[in-house]
């Protein structure tokens, strides 16, 4: 029974992450609409998702690097 529980929990976590990724990309694309419109006459959905993904990835690498090297820097907060 333990294996079944692990499989169910794994599927639930994977689904939750998919939903979170979709929401994060949708939110970032909505936030970037004003920036993207003047730069591109026409942009397809795949390109919009790529721009959002790259922005999110770069934002994440900056935020984690400051906390990794300087845990008490102004841009970082500790998680209780």
C-alpha positions as CSV (number, residue, x, y, z in Angstrom):
1,X,0.0,0.0,0.0
2,X,2.9,2.4,0.6
3,X,3.9,2.3,-3.1
4,X,0.4,3.2,-4.1
5,X,0.3,6.1,-1.7
6,X,3.7,7.4,-3.1
7,X,2.4,7.1,-6.7
8,X,-0.7,9.0,-5.9
9,X,1.2,11.7,-4.0
10,X,3.7,12.0,-6.8
11,X,0.9,12.4,-9.4
12,X,-0.7,15.1,-7.3
13,X,2.5,17.0,-6.8
14,X,3.3,16.8,-10.6
15,X,-0.2,18.1,-11.4
16,X,0.2,21.0,-8.8
17,X,3.5,22.0,-10.4
18,X,2.0,22.0,-13.9
19,X,-0.8,24.3,-12.7
20,X,1.7,26.6,-10.9
21,X,4.0,26.8,-14.0
22,X,1.0,27.6,-16.3
23,X,-0.2,30.3,-13.9
24,X,3.3,31.8,-13.6
25,X,3.8,32.0,-17.4
26,X,0.3,33.3,-18.0
27,X,0.8,36.0,-15.3
28,X,4.2,37.0,-16.7
29,X,2.8,37.2,-20.3
30,X,0.0,39.5,-19.0
31,X,2.5,41.7,-17.2
32,X,4.7,41.9,-20.3
33,X,1.9,42.9,-22.8
34,X,2.8,46.6,-22.5
35,X,6.5,45.9,-23.1
36,X,6.0,43.4,-25.9
37,X,3.5,45.4,-28.0
38,X,5.9,48.2,-29.1
39,X,8.7,45.8,-29.9
40,X,6.9,43.3,-32.1
41,X,4.4,44.0,-34.9
42,X,3.2,40.4,-34.5
43,X,4.2,37.7,-32.0
44,X,2.9,34.2,-31.8
45,X,2.0,32.4,-28.6
46,X,5.1,30.2,-28.5
47,X,7.3,33.3,-28.7
48,X,5.4,35.1,-26.0
49,X,5.7,32.0,-23.7
50,X,9.5,31.9,-24.5
51,X,10.0,35.5,-23.6
52,X,8.0,35.0,-20.3
53,X,10.0,31.9,-19.5
54,X,13.4,33.5,-20.1
55,X,12.3,36.5,-18.0
56,X,11.1,34.3,-15.1
57,X,14.3,32.2,-15.3
58,X,16.5,35.2,-15.2
59,X,14.5,36.8,-12.4
60,X,14.8,33.5,-10.4
61,X,18.6,33.2,-10.9
62,X,19.1,36.7,-9.7
63,X,16.9,36.3,-6.6
64,X,18.5,33.0,-5.5
65,X,22.0,34.2,-6.2
66,X,21.8,37.2,-3.9
67,X,20.3,35.0,-1.1
68,X,22.9,32.3,-1.6
69,X,25.9,34.7,-1.3
70,X,24.5,37.4,1.1
71,X,21.6,35.9,3.1
72,X,21.0,39.2,4.9
73,X,21.0,41.5,1.8
74,X,18.0,43.9,1.5
75,X,16.5,42.0,-1.5
76,X,16.4,38.7,0.4
77,X,14.1,37.5,3.2
78,X,14.3,34.5,5.3
79,X,11.6,31.9,5.1
80,X,10.4,30.9,8.6
